[in-house]
Amino acid sequence: MTNDPKNLDVLLLQAVQQGNSEQIRAALTLGANLEVWDERDRTTPLMIAAYQGQEAIAQQLIEAGAPLNTVNPDGESALTLAAEQGHFNLVKTLIAQGVDPIHWPIALQAAASGGHIDLVEYLLSLGVNVNATDEDGETALHYATMEGHQVIVERLLSQGAAVNVINQFGDTPLILAVLQGHHGIVDLLLKQGADFNLVSSGETALTLAVDSQNTQLVQRLLQAGASPNTSLPNGRTVLMTAAEQGDIETLKILIQAGADLNLQDNTGATALMWSTHRGHTEAVRLLLETQQVNVKLKNKGGYTVLGIAQFDHSPEMIELLQEFGVTE
């Protein structure tokens, strides 16, 4: 084994990756640096052992003086890497050896993201703040929700996790649950008082559910009290979105919930105009059959719904509109 410092450091990193205790001991005896970084993975020897769950190797490195609280450019420490991978005993060892409590909340978030309920329970038992946020403003609840870990979501909520925390991207746990289609978690969050009207990049939970054509979530949000006339900043209502998509089931749900069929967006278009322009004959028929649509409304271009069908050169749509008595 060479005594060149750089080579010794490389040998130490390789020995840790391979779990070779004898080679680690030899490299350290010759002066290998316990604080060396693996430039590819941006990890120290202890971080590698923590990530891989090598308890004996981690203990060997700690006893040799490996720093416990080093954080890489990604904000990861040995503790958070062990928690992320669900290495329960190693997490306990690192904490017992004196990892700074400042790293504990991030470990909770990592355990929640990884779906490791045993670690979540353990860290909560230590008094870790359930509502602590990381550099992105995200809590353990954000992470558990995003990954669909319903049991962990329930546990966090039982410990007082705040349901309306907004991360730096503008997302609440409810928004994330809707985006990922996690129905059970949406229900849990709503029961806990999640605000379905909070806006993320101009979207609410209902507009996102309608946009993804998730009728089950649309129904649940409406039952919770979301308005069937919820709109985007451009004035487009959820009914208009469903109409433009030709989403018949969502249209039926929104109409039954009392959506205003004649609201106009910032261009003056109505739900009927959008479905007409997109060529969704079934949606157009459904709206006309309600006998509640005002077919004489004009958009900002001065076109009625019939004018739009004529402009689009759509004989089928023109015939359908005329079938319902639309003549101008």
C-alpha positions as CSV (number, residue, x, y, z in Angstrom):
1,M,0.0,0.0,0.0
2,T,1.5,3.4,-1.0
3,N,2.0,6.2,1.4
4,D,1.0,8.9,-1.1
5,P,-1.8,10.9,0.7
6,K,-4.1,11.0,-2.4
7,N,-3.7,7.3,-3.0
8,L,-4.4,6.5,0.6
9,D,-7.6,8.6,0.5
10,V,-8.8,6.8,-2.6
11,L,-8.0,3.4,-1.0
12,L,-9.9,4.5,2.1
13,L,-13.0,5.4,0.1
14,Q,-12.8,2.1,-1.9
15,A,-12.3,0.1,1.3
16,V,-15.4,1.7,2.9
17,Q,-17.5,1.1,-0.3
18,Q,-16.4,-2.6,-0.2
19,G,-16.9,-2.9,3.5
20,N,-13.3,-4.0,4.0
21,S,-12.5,-3.3,7.6
22,E,-8.9,-4.5,7.4
23,Q,-8.1,-2.2,4.5
24,I,-9.8,0.7,6.3
25,R,-7.6,0.0,9.3
26,A,-4.5,-0.1,7.2
27,A,-5.3,3.1,5.3
28,L,-6.0,5.0,8.5
29,T,-2.8,3.7,10.1
30,L,-0.8,5.1,7.1
31,G,-2.6,8.5,7.5
32,A,-5.6,8.4,5.2
33,N,-7.9,11.4,5.7
34,L,-11.3,10.6,7.3
35,E,-12.6,13.9,5.9
36,V,-11.8,13.1,2.3
37,W,-14.7,13.5,-0.3
38,D,-15.7,11.1,-2.9
39,E,-16.0,13.7,-5.7
40,R,-18.4,11.7,-7.8
41,D,-20.9,11.0,-5.0
42,R,-20.0,14.0,-2.9
43,T,-19.8,11.8,0.2
44,T,-17.2,11.2,3.0
45,P,-16.3,7.7,4.2
46,L,-18.8,7.9,7.0
47,M,-21.5,9.1,4.7
48,I,-20.8,6.1,2.4
49,A,-21.1,3.7,5.3
50,A,-24.3,5.3,6.5
51,Y,-25.9,5.2,3.1
52,Q,-25.0,1.5,2.7
53,G,-26.1,0.7,6.2
54,Q,-22.7,-0.7,7.2
55,E,-23.0,-0.5,11.0
56,A,-19.7,-2.1,11.9
57,I,-17.8,0.0,9.4
58,A,-19.5,3.2,10.5
59,Q,-18.6,2.4,14.1
60,Q,-15.0,1.8,13.1
61,L,-14.9,5.2,11.4
62,I,-16.5,7.0,14.3
63,E,-14.0,5.4,16.7
64,A,-11.2,6.5,14.5
65,G,-12.5,10.1,14.7
66,A,-14.7,10.5,11.6
67,P,-16.6,13.8,11.8
68,L,-20.3,13.2,12.5
69,N,-21.8,16.4,11.3
70,T,-20.3,17.0,7.9
71,V,-22.8,18.1,5.3
72,N,-22.3,17.8,1.6
73,P,-23.4,20.3,-1.1
74,D,-26.8,18.6,-1.3
75,G,-27.4,19.3,2.4
76,E,-27.0,15.6,3.3
77,S,-25.2,14.3,6.4
78,A,-24.4,10.8,7.5
79,L,-27.6,10.8,9.6
80,T,-29.9,11.9,6.8
81,L,-28.4,9.4,4.4
82,A,-28.9,6.6,6.9
83,A,-32.5,7.8,7.6
84,E,-33.3,8.0,3.9
85,Q,-32.3,4.4,3.4
86,G,-34.1,3.2,6.5
87,H,-31.1,2.0,8.4
88,F,-32.7,2.2,11.9
89,N,-29.8,0.9,14.0
90,L,-27.3,3.1,12.3
91,V,-29.5,6.2,12.9
92,K,-29.7,5.3,16.6
93,T,-25.9,4.8,16.7
94,L,-25.2,8.1,15.0
95,I,-27.5,10.0,17.4
96,A,-26.0,8.2,20.4
97,Q,-22.5,9.1,19.2
98,G,-23.5,12.8,19.3
99,V,-24.8,13.9,15.9
100,D,-25.9,17.5,16.3
101,P,-29.7,17.8,16.9
102,I,-29.8,20.4,14.1
103,H,-29.6,17.4,11.7
104,W,-32.5,15.5,13.3
105,P,-35.4,17.3,11.6
106,I,-33.8,16.7,8.2
107,A,-33.5,13.0,9.1
108,L,-37.2,13.0,10.0
109,Q,-38.0,14.4,6.6
110,A,-35.7,11.8,4.9
111,A,-37.3,8.9,6.8
112,A,-40.8,10.2,5.9
113,S,-39.8,10.5,2.3
114,G,-38.4,7.0,2.3
115,G,-41.5,5.5,4.0
116,H,-39.7,4.3,7.1
117,I,-42.4,4.4,9.8
118,D,-40.1,2.9,12.4
119,L,-37.6,5.7,12.0
120,V,-40.3,8.3,11.9
121,E,-41.7,7.0,15.2
122,Y,-38.2,6.9,16.8
123,L,-37.3,10.5,15.7
124,L,-40.7,11.8,16.9
125,S,-40.1,10.1,20.3
126,L,-36.9,12.1,20.6
127,G,-39.0,15.3,20.3
128,V,-38.0,16.3,16.8
129,N,-40.2,19.2,15.6
130,V,-42.7,17.7,13.2
131,N,-43.2,21.0,11.5
132,A,-39.5,21.8,10.9
133,T,-38.7,22.9,7.3
134,D,-35.7,22.3,5.1
135,E,-34.1,24.8,2.8
136,D,-37.0,24.4,0.3
137,G,-39.6,25.1,3.0
138,E,-40.8,21.5,3.1
139,T,-41.9,19.6,6.1
140,A,-41.9,15.8,6.8
141,L,-45.6,16.0,5.8
142,H,-44.7,17.4,2.4
143,Y,-42.3,14.5,1.8
144,A,-44.6,11.7,3.0
145,T,-47.5,13.1,1.0
146,M,-45.5,13.4,-2.2
147,E,-44.3,9.8,-1.9
148,G,-47.8,8.5,-1.0
149,H,-46.9,7.1,2.4
150,Q,-50.3,7.3,4.0
151,V,-49.5,5.6,7.3
152,I,-46.7,8.1,7.9
153,V,-49.0,11.0,6.9
154,E,-51.5,9.7,9.5
155,R,-48.8,9.5,12.2
156,L,-47.4,13.0,11.4
157,L,-50.9,14.5,11.5
158,S,-51.5,12.8,14.9
159,Q,-48.4,14.6,16.1
160,G,-49.7,18.0,15.1
161,A,-48.2,18.3,11.6
162,A,-49.5,21.6,10.1
163,V,-51.5,20.9,6.9
164,N,-51.3,24.3,5.2
165,V,-47.5,24.9,5.2
166,I,-46.5,26.3,1.8
167,N,-43.1,25.4,0.5
168,Q,-41.0,27.7,-1.6
169,F,-42.6,26.3,-4.8
170,G,-46.0,27.4,-3.5
171,D,-47.2,23.9,-2.8
172,T,-49.1,22.7,0.3
173,P,-49.3,19.0,1.1
174,L,-52.9,19.0,-0.3
175,I,-51.7,20.3,-3.6
176,L,-49.0,17.6,-3.7
177,A,-51.5,14.9,-2.9
178,V,-53.8,16.0,-5.7
179,L,-50.9,16.3,-8.2
180,Q,-49.9,12.7,-7.3
181,G,-53.4,11.4,-7.2
182,H,-53.1,10.1,-3.6
183,H,-56.8,9.8,-2.8
184,G,-56.5,8.5,0.7
185,I,-54.0,11.2,1.7
186,V,-56.3,13.9,0.2
187,D,-59.1,12.7,2.4
188,L,-56.9,12.7,5.5
189,L,-55.7,16.2,4.8
190,L,-59.2,17.5,4.2
191,K,-60.4,16.0,7.4
192,Q,-57.6,17.7,9.2
193,G,-58.6,21.1,7.8
194,A,-56.5,21.5,4.7
195,D,-57.4,24.7,2.9
196,F,-58.5,23.7,-0.6
197,N,-58.5,27.4,-1.8
198,L,-54.8,28.0,-1.3
199,V,-53.2,28.8,-4.7
200,S,-50.0,27.3,-6.2
201,S,-48.8,28.9,-9.4
202,G,-52.3,30.1,-10.0
203,E,-53.8,26.7,-9.4
204,T,-55.9,25.3,-6.5
205,A,-56.5,21.7,-5.5
206,L,-59.8,21.7,-7.5
207,T,-58.3,23.2,-10.7
208,L,-55.5,20.6,-10.6
209,A,-58.0,17.8,-10.0
210,V,-60.1,18.9,-13.0
211,D,-57.1,19.4,-15.2
212,S,-56.0,15.8,-14.5
213,Q,-59.5,14.6,-15.0
214,N,-59.5,12.9,-11.6
215,T,-63.3,12.8,-11.0
216,Q,-63.0,11.1,-7.6
217,L,-60.8,13.9,-6.3
218,V,-63.1,16.5,-8.0
219,Q,-66.1,15.0,-6.1
220,R,-64.2,14.9,-2.8
221,L,-63.1,18.5,-3.0
222,L,-66.6,19.7,-3.9
223,Q,-67.9,17.7,-1.0
224,A,-65.4,19.5,1.2
225,G,-66.7,22.8,0.1
226,A,-64.7,23.8,-2.9
227,S,-66.6,26.1,-5.3
228,P,-67.8,24.6,-8.6
229,N,-67.0,28.1,-10.0
230,T,-63.3,28.0,-9.0
231,S,-61.3,29.8,-11.6
232,L,-57.7,30.4,-12.7
233,P,-56.2,33.9,-12.9
234,N,-57.2,34.1,-16.5
235,G,-60.8,33.8,-15.5
236,R,-61.2,30.2,-16.8
237,T,-63.4,28.2,-14.5
238,V,-63.1,24.5,-13.8
239,L,-66.2,24.0,-15.9
240,M,-64.5,25.6,-18.9
241,T,-61.4,23.4,-18.4
242,A,-63.6,20.2,-18.3
243,A,-65.5,21.5,-21.4
244,E,-62.4,22.2,-23.3
245,Q,-61.1,18.7,-22.5
246,G,-64.4,17.1,-23.4
247,D,-64.4,15.5,-19.9
248,I,-68.1,14.4,-19.7
249,E,-68.0,12.9,-16.2
250,T,-66.4,16.0,-14.7
251,L,-68.8,18.2,-16.5
252,K,-71.7,16.3,-15.0
253,I,-70.3,16.5,-11.5
254,L,-69.7,20.3,-11.8
255,I,-73.2,20.9,-13.3
256,Q,-74.8,18.9,-10.5
257,A,-72.8,20.9,-8.0
258,G,-74.3,24.1,-9.3
259,A,-71.6,25.5,-11.6
260,D,-72.5,28.7,-13.5
261,L,-72.7,27.7,-17.1
262,N,-72.5,31.2,-18.4
263,L,-69.4,32.6,-16.8
264,Q,-66.9,34.1,-19.2
265,D,-63.1,34.0,-19.0
266,N,-60.8,36.9,-19.8
267,T,-61.3,36.3,-23.5
268,G,-65.1,36.3,-23.1
269,A,-65.3,32.6,-23.8
270,T,-67.8,30.4,-22.0
271,A,-67.7,26.6,-21.3
272,L,-69.9,26.0,-24.3
273,M,-67.6,28.1,-26.6
274,W,-64.6,26.1,-25.4
275,S,-66.2,22.7,-26.0
276,T,-67.5,23.9,-29.4
277,H,-64.1,25.2,-30.5
278,R,-62.4,21.9,-29.5
279,G,-65.0,19.9,-31.3
280,H,-66.4,18.0,-28.3
281,T,-69.9,17.3,-29.6
282,E,-70.9,15.2,-26.6
283,A,-69.9,18.0,-24.2
284,V,-71.7,20.5,-26.3
285,R,-74.8,18.4,-26.3
286,L,-74.6,17.9,-22.5
287,L,-74.4,21.7,-21.9
288,L,-77.2,22.5,-24.3
289,E,-79.4,19.9,-22.8
290,T,-79.3,21.7,-19.5
291,Q,-81.2,24.5,-21.1
292,Q,-79.3,26.9,-18.9
293,V,-76.6,28.1,-21.4
294,N,-76.9,31.5,-23.0
295,V,-76.1,30.9,-26.6
296,K,-76.2,34.6,-27.5
297,L,-73.2,35.5,-25.4
298,K,-70.2,36.9,-27.4
299,N,-66.5,36.5,-26.7
300,K,-64.2,39.5,-27.0
301,G,-63.8,38.8,-30.7
302,G,-67.5,39.4,-31.2
303,Y,-68.3,35.7,-31.9
304,T,-71.2,33.8,-30.5
305,V,-70.9,30.0,-30.1
306,L,-72.5,29.5,-33.6
307,G,-70.1,32.1,-35.0
308,I,-67.2,30.1,-33.5
309,A,-68.4,26.9,-35.1
310,Q,-68.7,28.7,-38.5
311,F,-65.3,30.2,-38.1
312,D,-63.9,26.8,-37.4
313,H,-65.6,25.4,-40.5
314,S,-67.3,22.6,-38.5
315,P,-70.4,21.4,-40.2
316,E,-71.1,18.8,-37.6
317,M,-71.0,21.4,-34.8
318,I,-73.1,23.8,-36.7
319,E,-75.7,21.1,-37.3
320,L,-75.7,20.2,-33.6
321,L,-76.2,23.8,-32.5
322,Q,-79.0,24.3,-34.9
323,E,-80.6,21.1,-33.7
324,F,-81.0,23.0,-30.3
325,G,-82.4,26.1,-32.0
326,V,-79.2,28.1,-32.1
327,T,-79.5,30.3,-35.2
328,E,-77.2,33.3,-34.5
